[in-house]
Amino acid sequence: MKPGGLIVLGGLPGTGKTTVARPPARELAAAYLRIDTIEQALVASGELTAPPRAAGYVTGYALARDQLANGVDVVAECVNPLKITRDAWRAAGSRVLEVELVCSDPRRHRARVEERAAGIPGHRLPTWRDVVEREYEPWDRDHLVVDTAATSTAECVELILRDFARL
C-alpha cells in the first residue's frame, strides 16, 4: 500500500490557513487536522491545568502518522512557528509538502485578525498584538510560500495541489 502524503499549512494567525486548507482536503478526500480544534478539545476536556503548549501538536503528529500509514492523505493546518514543529511534521511521513502562508499587506492582515470569527466553540482568537509578538522562527529549508494578500484562495489551492502532485 502506498503511504499517504502530508500537506502542512503553516503561517501566522490571520494569513488564511483555514480558508486555504479546507479545499485541498476536500479535493483529495484527505484527513483534515486543525491544531486549533485539537487544542480546544483538550481544553474543553477539563483535564488540563493550563492551556496546551505542545499537546495539540503532539496529538496532531500522532493522528497524521496513523492516517498516512493507512494510505490516507492528510492536510494539517497550524501556525507551525518553530523549527522543532516543522521537523516533527516532516518526520511524520515520507511525502510532505510544507506550505507557509504569509500576508504581505499589514493592514489587510490586521483586519483579518481583528474581524474573523473563531469557528470553534470556546476558542479564543489571538489579538493583533498576540500575532505581532508571537514567536515565529524563520524557515531553514525550501518550502512553498504563498502570499494571501496577492493570491486568491483558488490560486493558493491550485499551487498547493500542483506541488503536492509532484511529490
Residue pairs with C-beta under 8 A, 6 or more apart in sequence:
1 70
1 71
2 71
3 68
3 69
3 71
3 93
3 94
3 95
4 30
4 67
4 68
4 69
4 70
4 71
4 72
4 73
4 74
4 93
4 95
5 68
5 73
5 74
5 93
5 95
5 96
5 97
5 164
5 167
6 64
6 68
6 73
6 74
6 75
6 76
6 89
6 92
6 93
6 95
6 96
6 97
7 21
7 24
7 30
7 73
7 74
7 75
7 76
7 96
7 97
7 99
7 160
7 164
8 76
8 78
8 80
8 86
8 89
8 96
8 97
8 98
8 99
9 17
9 20
9 21
9 75
9 76
9 77
9 78
9 80
9 99
9 101
9 160
10 17
10 78
10 79
10 80
10 81
10 86
10 98
10 99
10 100
10 101
11 17
11 79
11 80
11 100
11 101
11 102
12 79
12 81
12 102
12 103
12 109
12 131
12 134
12 136
13 79
13 113
13 125
13 126
13 130
13 131
13 134
14 103
14 109
14 110
14 112
14 113
14 116
14 131
15 101
15 102
15 103
15 109
15 112
15 148
16 101
16 103
16 112
16 148
16 153
16 156
17 77
17 78
17 79
17 101
18 34
18 77
18 119
19 153
20 101
20 146
20 148
20 153
20 156
20 157
20 160
21 32
21 34
21 75
21 77
22 32
23 153
23 157
24 30
24 75
24 157
24 160
24 161
24 164
25 31
25 32
25 75
27 157
27 161
28 73
28 75
28 161
28 164
29 73
30 72
30 73
30 74
30 75
31 63
31 64
31 67
31 72
31 73
31 74
31 75
32 74
32 75
32 77
33 60
33 63
33 64
33 74
33 75
33 76
33 77
34 76
34 77
34 78
34 120
35 56
35 57
35 60
35 76
35 77
35 78
35 79
36 56
36 77
36 78
36 120
36 123
37 120
38 56
38 59
38 60
38 63
39 51
39 52
39 55
39 56
40 120
40 121
40 122
40 123
42 48
42 52
42 55
42 56
42 59
43 51
43 52
43 122
44 122
48 55
56 78
57 78
57 85
57 88
60 76
60 78
61 88
61 89
61 91
61 92
63 74
64 74
64 76
64 89
64 92
64 93
65 92
65 93
67 73
67 74
68 74
68 92
68 93
74 93
76 89
78 85
79 134
79 136
80 86
80 89
80 100
81 134
81 135
81 136
81 137
82 135
82 137
83 137
83 140
86 98
86 139
89 96
89 98
90 96
90 98
95 167
96 167
97 144
97 160
97 163
97 164
97 167
98 139
98 141
98 143
98 144
99 143
99 144
99 145
99 146
99 160
99 163
100 139
100 143
100 144
100 145
100 146
101 146
101 147
101 148
101 156
102 145
102 146
102 147
102 148
102 149
103 109
103 112
103 147
103 148
103 149
104 147
104 149
104 150
105 149
108 149
109 131
109 149
110 128
113 125
113 126
113 127
113 128
113 131
114 127
114 128
116 125
118 124
118 125
126 134
144 159
144 160
144 163
146 156
146 159
146 160
148 156
151 159
